[in-house]
Amino acid sequence: MMAELCDRLAVLDFGTKIAEGPPAEVLNDPKVREVYLGPDKKAAAS
């Protein structure tokens, strides 16, 4: 939802900025995905 409402996003992990930029770029950032969705089980298995 936030991606549709803004031009830029900043993502914090326990108060530390881990990503900032255009929504599409931030939402596809591997670190952002790991922090908010957990580790990629497919990548961890290989």
C-alpha positions as CSV (number, residue, x, y, z in Angstrom):
1,M,0.0,0.0,0.0
2,M,2.7,2.5,0.9
3,A,4.4,1.9,-2.5
4,E,1.3,3.2,-4.2
5,L,1.2,6.4,-2.2
6,C,4.8,7.6,-2.2
7,D,7.7,8.3,-4.5
8,R,10.4,7.1,-2.1
9,L,10.5,4.5,0.8
10,A,12.8,4.2,3.7
11,V,13.0,0.8,5.5
12,L,14.2,0.5,9.1
13,D,15.3,-2.6,10.9
14,F,15.4,-1.9,14.7
15,G,16.1,1.8,14.0
16,T,18.8,1.2,11.4
17,K,18.0,2.3,7.8
18,I,18.6,-0.7,5.5
19,A,17.1,0.6,2.3
20,E,15.9,3.9,0.8
21,G,14.8,4.7,-2.7
22,P,12.0,4.2,-5.2
23,P,9.3,1.8,-4.0
24,A,10.0,-0.8,-6.7
25,E,13.7,-0.9,-5.9
26,V,13.2,-1.0,-2.2
27,L,10.6,-3.7,-2.3
28,N,12.9,-5.9,-4.4
29,D,15.9,-5.4,-2.2
30,P,17.1,-8.8,-0.9
31,K,17.9,-7.4,2.6
32,V,14.4,-5.8,2.9
33,R,12.8,-9.1,1.9
34,E,14.9,-11.1,4.3
35,V,14.2,-8.8,7.3
36,Y,10.4,-8.6,6.7
37,L,9.6,-12.0,5.1
38,G,12.4,-14.1,6.6
39,P,15.2,-15.9,4.8
40,D,14.6,-17.3,1.3
41,K,14.1,-21.0,2.0
42,K,15.0,-22.0,-1.6
43,A,18.3,-20.1,-1.5
44,A,19.1,-21.5,2.0
45,A,18.5,-25.1,0.8
46,S,20.9,-24.9,-2.1
